[in-house]
Amino acid sequence: MESEILVSPDFEGLILGMDWLAPQGTLTWDTPKNLVRIGNGSWIKTHLAKPLVKVRRILATEEVVIPAQGQVAVTAHMLHNVWSCQSPPSQYGVMESQPVSTMEHVYSGRTLLPMEMTTLRIPVLNTR
């Protein structure tokens, strides 16, 4: 079966619409085991846990050079729909200072984030 798949930098995961689900046949839920099956396909594990912390993914939008022992305001994009819990989003959030996972000796600065914006300037520093 052919399907149109749309890709967006603002979404993480897969969203299946009724226009795709309906032709697949029966949708079967096994809620005690946290499983779902589409048509005659394999059982798929569903997600149950609701983390206590709200998390948004923030990505740099361009390549940046951070000089040794320097700090740069990096243009970044915040994915607006990837809260990891069900409570309504707040007006502001805080990004704590933490190591950048893909770079040694590079840290993001503690920043107040407006939740309505998706394009931001994030302080990033190089401690080497």
C-alpha positions in Angstrom: 0.0 0.0 0.0 1.3 3.5 -0.9 0.9 6.3 1.6 1.7 10.0 1.6 4.0 10.9 4.5 4.5 14.5 5.5 7.6 15.5 7.4 7.8 18.6 9.6 10.5 20.0 11.9 7.7 20.7 14.4 6.6 17.1 15.0 8.2 14.2 16.6 6.8 10.7 16.1 4.1 9.5 13.7 0.5 10.7 13.5 -1.9 8.3 11.8 -5.1 9.9 10.4 -8.5 8.3 10.1 -8.2 8.5 6.3 -5.3 6.1 6.6 -6.6 4.0 9.5 -10.0 3.2 8.1 -8.8 1.3 5.0 -6.5 -0.8 7.3 -9.4 -2.7 8.8 -10.0 -3.4 12.5 -8.2 -1.4 15.1 -7.8 -3.7 18.2 -6.7 -2.4 21.6 -5.4 -4.6 24.4 -5.4 -2.0 27.1 -4.3 -4.3 30.0 -1.2 -5.2 28.1 -0.7 -1.7 26.6 -0.9 -3.0 23.0 -2.7 -2.0 19.8 -3.0 -3.8 16.5 -3.9 -2.3 13.1 -5.7 -4.8 10.8 -4.0 -8.2 10.9 -0.6 -6.6 11.6 1.7 -7.1 14.6 0.9 -5.9 18.1 2.4 -2.4 18.8 3.4 -1.4 22.4 1.7 1.9 23.5 3.1 4.5 25.9 1.6 4.8 29.3 3.9 6.8 31.6 3.4 10.5 32.1 6.7 12.1 33.1 6.7 14.8 35.8 9.0 17.0 33.8 8.0 18.9 30.7 10.5 18.5 27.9 10.8 20.3 24.6 13.5 19.6 22.0 15.6 22.6 21.0 17.8 22.3 17.9 20.4 24.7 16.4 19.2 25.9 13.0 22.6 26.7 11.6 26.3 25.7 12.0 28.0 27.7 14.7 31.7 28.1 15.7 32.1 28.8 19.4 35.6 30.1 20.2 37.6 28.5 23.0 36.4 29.9 26.4 33.8 31.9 24.5 30.0 32.2 24.4 27.7 32.6 21.4 24.0 33.3 21.1 22.9 30.4 18.9 19.8 30.6 16.7 17.7 27.6 17.6 14.3 26.2 16.8 12.1 24.8 19.6 9.6 22.1 18.6 6.3 23.3 19.9 4.4 20.1 20.1 6.7 17.6 21.9 5.6 18.0 25.5 6.3 14.8 27.3 3.3 15.1 29.7 -0.3 15.9 29.4 -0.7 19.1 31.5 -1.3 22.3 29.6 1.8 24.3 28.6 2.8 27.3 30.7 3.6 30.7 29.3 7.3 30.5 30.1 9.7 27.7 30.7 13.3 27.5 31.9 16.1 25.7 30.0 18.7 24.7 32.6 22.4 25.0 31.9 23.5 21.6 30.7 26.1 19.9 28.5 25.3 19.8 24.8 25.0 16.1 24.1 26.8 16.1 20.8 29.9 18.3 21.8 32.5 17.9 24.6 33.1 20.9 26.8 30.1 22.8 25.4 27.2 23.9 27.5 23.9 25.7 27.0 23.3 28.6 29.3 20.3 28.8 31.7 17.6 30.6 29.7 14.0 31.8 30.2 12.0 30.5 27.2 8.7 32.0 26.0 6.6 28.9 25.1 4.7 30.6 22.2 7.9 31.2 20.2 9.6 28.4 18.2 12.7 30.4 17.0 15.0 31.5 19.8 18.5 32.7 20.7 20.2 30.3 23.2 23.5 31.1 24.9 26.0 28.4 24.4 29.5 28.4 25.8 32.8 26.5 25.1 34.8 25.7 28.3 37.8 24.4 26.5 
